[in-house]
């Protein structure tokens, strides 16, 4: 049976000091600004024009100029939109915990990883929707970047609900996964009876 009172971990139980709160606030705002700028830079403004250019779109990114194909633009847009949705969730959660003075160190990795979860989840949803709604012969210009970016942003903002939706889709496509009982930590007791066949006493190790 699972242990009713598992030992709590002490990792990250301390509160985040004031100056670290300021540093994380500046860092999150700077990263969110970079993601927003990147989305603007990679956004496919004119898909009809891109369809006539095999080299795709010329992107200007922090002063650098390079050509990106249309398919690569879509992958970049959905990943950045998912990360942007994750940043909305992160900034809202971070500000709430700071405002209520309950921000502990254990919440920092959660907040920093949410944009990455949003980018990865947005890309997965893009693959699912693109593979299910469009044939392989359909040009990328027939797709709607606003629709895919909106879905990716919602995936980043509501990652738990999005993953649950993918789980429902997987249940319809694949067989039920086998059930396994997870391992649980059980603390040894001094008055525990000796194991069968053991020659030692109850107070000494077997």
Protein Blocks (a to p, Z undefined) as FASTA:
>chain_A
ZZfbdcddfehkaccdfklmmmmmmmmmmmmmmmmmmmmmmpcfblmlmmmmmnlpadde
ehiacdddfklmmmmmmmmmmmmmmmmmmmmmmmmmmmnopacfklmmmmmmmmmmmmmm
mmmmmmmmmmmmpcfklcfklpcfklmmmmmmmmmmmmmlmmmmmmmmmmmmmccddddd
ddddddddfkbccdehiabdfkbcZZ
